Amino acid sequence: MAKGRAEETSVALPVEVERAARLAAVPPHLSATLRRLQRPLALSLVLPEGSAHELPVGARQLLKLALRGDGLSLQSVATGPMLALELAIADKKRRLAVDELSVELRAILPRILLDLFGPSDVARVLDQLSFSSSSLATLRKVTSRMLATSDQALAQRLLLRGLTAGFGLGFHRAALFLRASDRLVGAWAEGPADEAEAHRVWESLELEDVDVERTLDGASDPTPGPLARTVQRMELREDDPWLARAFSAAGALLFEPSDRGPFDQLDVRTPFVVAALRARGAPFGLVFADDRYGGPIAEERLQHLDVFIDQAALVIDNLRLFERALGLSRTDALTGLANRRELDERFALLADRARRSVSPLSLLIADVDHFKVENDTRGHEAGDDLLKRVARLLERTTRAGDSLARYGGDEFVVLLPDLDRQGLAAVLSRIDREARAGGISVSLGGATFPAHCDDPKGLFAVADAALYRSKQAGRSCAHLAEERLVPAG
């Protein structure tokens, strides 16, 4: 193997040699390259007598990889008159001269691989490295995009883009399910609904030469496709033994189509993978992915999936906590309606839209009559109950798209976009009528742009003046700008 006779009996690796090897710096991509070999290379080492710790950099790097098991295994260590190192696999061997070992491994590894493997094997390793490099780079971009947004729904769509993008993990389909009470509900999905759509999408991407940035930009579109609509109709029961198995696994699980369990609605025909989304040790969601129009799923994609899912889960969980905190900061804790801060922001947006489109915008103010007396005579608990009843009354008598808020104390405000003067009059009358029927005394005032003011910003002042007239008229009635509305019945 080397000039001079080496001892036939292997000896333990000297402590100073092992320490020098473990301290050697090895670029990560070299470790990744060697780990992709079908079989590890066997390393045989002959250490020079008397100066075993003075190994050249290439020898120290190879020895470190062998000690870590990164594509190399330490076959034997012997002593001899001079340094010698040999790599072998099957019946092929590659002897490394001292001058080759004096340079870093990255300079000599390509020659080593070409000597020990055929061109097709080297091409396979390079192809795997190319996929790994592209995939990891894309997943880093996806994670960065997710971190840059405060929109949880957008972060979820970006997650699935990372799973399905050809630059990323390249799954044909991916779906996200999130916990809601005792079940998981479908949140979103990416991927074609059938094979014809799949080919149209792939041809379009190829012809337009869509890069990763444009692919991720597409996640900003919240319009669900056919697959997403199917997933959003799905519910998975948490007590399903199949889901318990997925949640208890340490990483992603690979299943055969015959074991599709709760995913039967997705017409699963090929192997698929599921991975739990976890935060603070507890699962809060599940990701499904498959190659619906392809072949098997490689182990390497599962490894990348595990890393990506762990990072994405933290981002989505943080956004969930943020949105929850934001919701609390914008919601009145007692009634569950929006608070003044939230209503002011909504009013600014609706007023601007009404001004630009010259479309009607109505606003009504409801004030609970004699609320202080109620509080003082019956107590705060009774006062709180009265405010809750008024909140439920307003919810019943207004439209789903209207914005309701407890504006402060015993005062409530409702914004009614695209509702004209006649429509607002009907709403005020309905509220007044149901309040009387329920034994609740409220004074109401309302105004509409452009019928009652030239600028929607003036709605508050006009409606407040109408409310004042209701109070002056004896309370428990409604006024629309200059007009008193006569209660029906």
TORLOFI-979714 format. One record per residue (C-alpha): z, y, x. Coordinates in steps of 0.001 Angstrom, whole numbers, padded with zeros to 6 digits, always signed. Example, Ala and Ser with C-alpha at 12.3 -4.5 7.8 and 13.67 -1.06 7.14 Angstrom:
2
+007800-004500+012300;+007140-001060+013670;
END
This chain:
489
+000000+000000+000000;+000695+002366+002902;+000345+002336+006664;+003269+000500+008227;+005258-002301+006727;+007504-001538+003770;+010542-003622+002998;+009845-006198+000337;+013164-005761-001453;+013547-002784-003783;+016559-000556-003220;+018425+001832-005479;+017074+005377-005666;+019151+007546-003296;+021286+010136-005068;+019739+013062-003202;+016223+011865-004087;+017063+011531-007786;+018680+014960-007799;+015634+016542-006107;+013340+014845-008643;+015335+015917-011703;+015356+019521-010484;+011568+019572-010165;+009704+021782-012649;+007075+019921-014672;+004836+021900-017056;+005264+020627-020646;+001543+020004-021129;+001573+017468-018275;+004390+015536-019926;+002494+015698-023223;-000664+014391-021568;+001021+011353-020025;+002946+010535-023211;-000390+010046-024956;-001413+007161-022693;-001631+003834-024492;+000600+002233-021848;+002904+003860-019285;+001799+003965-015673;+003890+001912-013262;+005116+003975-010304;+005941+002291-006977;+007543+004435-004319;+008114+003950-000595;+010581+006439+000856;+010403+007381+004525;+013432+006291+006510;+015867+009021+007502;+014410+011903+005435;+014183+010457+001951;+015240+013708+000258;+012335+015713+001679;+009758+014713-000926;+006660+016866-001493;+006340+018640-004834;+003812+016212-006366;+006000+013209-005569;+009096+014889-007041;+007225+015732-010244;+005886+012202-010705;+009303+010732-010006;+010887+013065-012580;+008401+011944-015232;+009172+008312-014417;+012933+008913-014629;+012433+010519-018056;+009976+007862-019227;+007253+010443-019919;+004219+008159-019579;+005499+006642-016322;+007960+003876-015513;+009652+003448-012165;+008553-000009-011007;+010090-000215-007553;+011648+001833-004760;+011470+000702-001147;+011878+002182+002338;+009281+002287+005059;+008033+004252+008033;+006353+006898+005865;+006063+008161+002307;+003786+006214-000036;+003296+006372-003782;+001176+004193-006026;+000371+004352-009735;-000877+001269-011536;-001917+000106-014984;-003171-003415-015708;-005340-004352-012737;-006100-000796-011647;-004166+001003-008913;-004284+004495-007500;-002697+005189-004109;-001710+008784-003443;-001866+010090+000099;+000769+012458+001480;-001619+015415+001500;-002399+014866-002208;+001306+014871-003036;+001853+018160-001264;+000292+020066-004196;+001531+020337-007785;+000764+017517-010198;-001536+019616-012382;-004006+019797-009459;-004256+016039-009001;-003595+014558-012460;-007229+014780-013678;-008419+012726-010689;-005639+010183-011219;-006569+009684-014874;-010277+009325-014147;-009536+006697-011465;-007213+004637-013673;-008930+005009-017064;-012444+004901-018385;-014184+008057-019646;-013602+007102-023289;-009844+006738-022738;-009662+010111-021009;-011711+011675-023817;-009279+010243-026375;-006296+011755-024553;-008053+015123-024271;-008958+015034-027961;-005335+014353-028870;-004217+017193-026632;-006753+019520-028218;-005491+018647-031709;-001883+019019-030603;-002504+022379-028969;-004456+023744-031948;-002005+022331-034467;+001114+023668-032773;-000467+027085-032208;-001427+027299-035898;+001997+026172-037068;+003581+028859-034903;+001329+031444-036589;+002248+030097-040012;+005953+030306-039216;+005494+033871-037936;+003697+034832-041167;+006491+033268-043212;+009110+035181-041240;+007212+038429-041773;+007298+038283-045582;+010114+038853-048053;+008126+037132-050826;+009405+033587-051287;+006341+032500-053289;+004026+033706-050499;+006130+031864-047912;+005766+028678-049955;+001984+029072-050112;+001872+029708-046349;+003865+026528-045760;+001275+024490-047636;-001582+026296-045868;-000094+025153-042560;-000105+021573-043806;-003682+021614-045116;-005493+023932-042697;-007841+022134-040320;-006367+024255-037535;-002913+023020-038546;-001937+019518-039610;-005178+019015-041521;-003905+017145-044593;-006348+017183-047473;-003681+017905-050095;-000108+019157-050008;+002391+019935-052764;+005823+021543-052847;+008656+020637-055237;+011881+022645-055437;+015276+021814-056901;+016124+023185-060341;+019383+021854-061768;+019160+018027-061818;+015431+017779-061117;+012660+018905-058811;+009888+021017-060312;+006412+021541-058923;+006143+024953-057271;+002669+025025-055698;-000084+022888-054226;-003002+023335-051853;-006101+021198-051740;-009159+020209-053758;-008820+018605-057163;-011599+016069-056533;-014026+014894-053875;-016841+017188-055012;-014594+020231-054643;-013396+018936-051262;-016945+018831-049908;-017713+022291-051294;-014627+023711-049577;-015348+022013-046247;-018997+023107-046251;-017985+026678-047066;-015439+026751-044246;-018015+025370-041837;-020806+027737-042839;-018600+030828-042866;-016822+029803-039653;-013435+030703-041176;-010766+031175-038515;-007050+030521-038816;-006201+034144-039650;-008595+034202-042622;-007263+030847-043744;-003712+032194-043816;-004863+035446-045458;-006031+033312-048382;-002405+032447-049170;-001923+035965-050564;-003893+034940-053685;-001324+033743-056270;-003957+032255-058612;-003266+028519-058963;-006158+026090-058659;-006502+022841-060644;-004262+020861-058252;-001567+023552-058266;-001619+023659-062086;-001154+019879-062186;+001776+020058-059779;+003406+022939-061687;+003539+020690-064763;+005349+017937-062838;+009088+017273-062789;+010807+014720-060546;+014228+013439-061560;+016778+013612-058761;+018407+010357-059893;+015134+008533-059201;+015894+005905-056485;+012579+006769-054869;+013663+010391-054329;+017100+009308-053112;+015326+007322-050399;+013243+010328-049387;+016266+012648-049319;+018368+010271-047222;+015704+009854-044515;+016124+011722-041225;+012470+012816-041164;+009130+012425-042890;+008396+009062-044521;+004987+007403-044696;+004132+005438-047864;+001316+003241-049017;-000540+004248-052214;+000986+001302-054092;+004413+002911-053571;+003450+006279-055067;+006449+006312-057426;+006863+009716-059120;+003563+011011-057704;+001394+008922-060005;+000004+012068-061676;-001605+013044-058358;-003938+010016-058431;-002739+008795-055031;-005215+006369-053441;-004480+006621-049704;-001320+006587-047567;+000819+009669-048112;+003824+011334-046532;+006890+013003-047999;+009437+015163-046194;+012641+016721-047495;+013328+020437-047135;+016936+020876-046049;+019248+023853-045597;+022846+023711-044439;+022679+019905-044547;+021573+019610-048182;+018032+018927-049476;+016611+021588-051795;+012968+020555-051969;+010312+018027-051092;+006852+018218-049572;+004086+015740-050429;+000910+015452-048320;-001973+013023-048081;-005520+012578-046810;-006957+011921-050241;-010541+011715-048959;-009888+010291-045503;-008188+007504-043590;-004749+006710-042160;-002183+009301-041083;-001499+009308-037338;+002066+009167-036019;+001558+012369-034049;+000974+014356-037242;+004275+013089-038608;+006069+014321-035490;+004500+017777-035837;+005268+017724-039559;+008964+017103-038905;+009236+020062-036537;+007300+022384-038838;+009182+021369-041994;+012544+021983-040314;+011488+025511-039338;+009820+026276-042681;+012849+025050-044638;+015095+027531-042854;+012703+030392-043616;+012360+029501-047307;+016107+028984-047714;+016803+032384-046156;+014304+033963-048545;+015961+032201-051480;+019330+033619-050429;+017758+037049-049935;+016129+037029-053373;+019385+035871-054935;+021284+038694-053253;+018530+041137-054187;+018658+039933-057776;+022411+040505-057870;+021942+043992-056465;+019372+044764-059195;+021105+043081-062137;+024031+044163-064266;+026645+041451-063813;+028067+041765-067333;+024918+041712-069485;+022375+040079-067177;+019945+042953-067766;+018441+045060-064995;+020667+047784-063598;+019849+051473-063184;+018411+051065-059686;+015979+048377-060824;+014932+050298-063938;+014289+053488-061965;+011903+051583-059674;+010107+049966-062603;+009834+053322-064369;+008234+054931-061292;+005579+052174-061192;+004888+052213-064949;+004797+056010-065088;+002271+056151-062269;+000100+053537-063976;+000273+055356-067330;-000628+058672-065691;-003644+057247-063877;-004991+055219-066802;-003812+057634-069527;-002339+054622-071319;+000736+054927-073571;+004215+054374-072201;+007266+054453-074448;+010951+054733-073608;+014002+054300-075809;+017677+054934-075162;+020442+053110-077033;+024022+054375-076909;+026929+052351-078322;+028832+054522-080761;+032573+055106-080272;+032666+052662-077352;+035719+054292-075747;+037660+053895-078998;+036637+050221-079124;+037874+049723-075577;+041136+051577-076119;+042069+049934-079411;+040828+046369-078931;+040873+046055-075163;+038288+045727-072369;+037443+042135-073244;+036341+043192-076723;+034412+046093-075187;+032634+043745-072798;+031752+041415-075659;+030278+044348-077596;+028064+045334-074645;+026815+041751-074365;+025985+041707-078073;+023988+044910-077727;+022110+043442-074749;+021184+040320-076755;+020171+042535-079705;+017759+044493-077509;+016302+041288-076064;+015633+039932-079581;+014011+043094-080888;+011714+043974-077953;+008748+042260-076340;+008847+039820-073411;+007026+042289-071144;+009377+045205-071818;+011955+046253-069207;+015557+046345-070432;+018470+047786-068473;+022087+048681-068815;+021726+052200-067513;+025404+052972-067186;+028595+052515-069185;+027622+052053-072823;+024024+053290-072467;+020922+051060-072460;+017296+051971-071684;+014123+050068-072584;+010669+050728-071083;+007802+049661-073343;+004414+049826-071556;+001190+050149-073598;+003155+050934-076776;+002134+054042-078730;+004217+056294-081018;+003732+054108-084122;+004698+050977-082194;+007820+052628-080770;+008825+053835-084247;+008620+050236-085484;+010764+048982-082582;+013418+051685-083116;+013573+050880-086825;+013875+047165-086110;+016732+047689-083623;+018551+050016-086037;+018137+047554-088908;+019376+044509-086969;+022252+046470-085434;+023482+047437-088892;+023104+043854-090098;+025165+042647-087158;+027915+045194-087616;+026987+047124-084473;+026809+050911-084438;+024256+052317-081976;+022521+055681-081755;+018864+055514-080719;+016360+057971-079319;+012787+057401-078205;+009664+059109-076872;+006088+058187-076001;+003623+059427-073399;+001244+061131-074021;+002241+061811-077661;+005518+063581-076860;+005098+064836-073274;+002280+065751-070904;+003764+063802-067980;+005465+060371-068246;+008240+061697-066006;+009354+063767-068998;+010070+060693-071158;+013740+060494-070227;+014424+064111-071193;+012568+063865-074518;+014158+060521-075448;+017611+061808-074451;+017128+064846-076685;+016163+062497-079537;+019299+060448-078883;+021410+063612-079020;+019973+064400-082454;+020940+060912-083636;+024519+061560-082554;+024512+064979-084158;+023255+063406-087377;+026320+061173-087607;+025397+058334-085225;+024134+054821-086175;+020591+056081-086666;+017340+056557-084721;+015219+059581-083830;+011712+059553-082367;+011219+062867-080590;+011350+065455-083464;+011253+062814-086195;+014203+061044-087806;+013463+057445-088697;+014911+056430-092050;+016620+053001-091749;+014948+050341-093852;+017207+048733-096381;
END
